[in-house]
């Protein structure tokens, strides 16, 4: 069984489309868990309509992405945990998960899997196409050619056993918790980027802050501060809606 866990905060613009696409999955048993951090728009109503479970963060607690993912995992039942962003769509979802599940079944030491990222064609700029191609191959190289682990948080598929052994996502990291998780998973088994699969997303953060600033923050957080100082440089990852 697959547990699809989506952390949310004021995601009414994109969530219904994401959940409707996920409900087309019929090739494997699954559950959808929304882990909400205190939405004040229509997010919770949409979530209760389409998701199997809705988990709300404790009042007064500021839910980071890591905390939202961990909370959703706490209430999950799946053998495989799929962490997805609210603005992500999985093309040809049944074939996608058949392929992904087969990777885990055929590679017994595989603990974490991610895929290539693409921006929805109607939103994609030339910069999106170029930079996400670079992002994809950075992650691919880290997992397949180097003894590292690396993956973006738009889509991460992790075995329950490995997730629990790793202790979940680090809630003290405001950013970079996705890459850091795969680096720890690599110590428990094999991680991979499945280049034959991809997910689509809005690219909204790059569009809002610009690719130059986004690359600066990515490098400073993931390659410098987390690696050298065991903490993120960015104190708060501002929501982009």
Buried (B, 14 or more C-beta within 10 A) or exposed (E): EBBBBBBBBBBBBBBBEBBEBBEEBEBBEBBBBBBBBBBEBBBBEBBEEBBEBBBBBEEEEEBBBBBBBBBBBEBBEBBBBBBBBBBBBBEEBEEBBEBBBEBBEEEEEBBBBBBBBBBBEEBBEEBBBEBBEEBBBBBBEBBEEEEBBBBBBBBBBBBBEBBEBBEBBBBEBBBBBBBBBBBBBBEBBBBBBBEEBBBBBBBBBBBEBEBEEBBEBBEBBBEEBBEEEEBBBBEEBEEEB
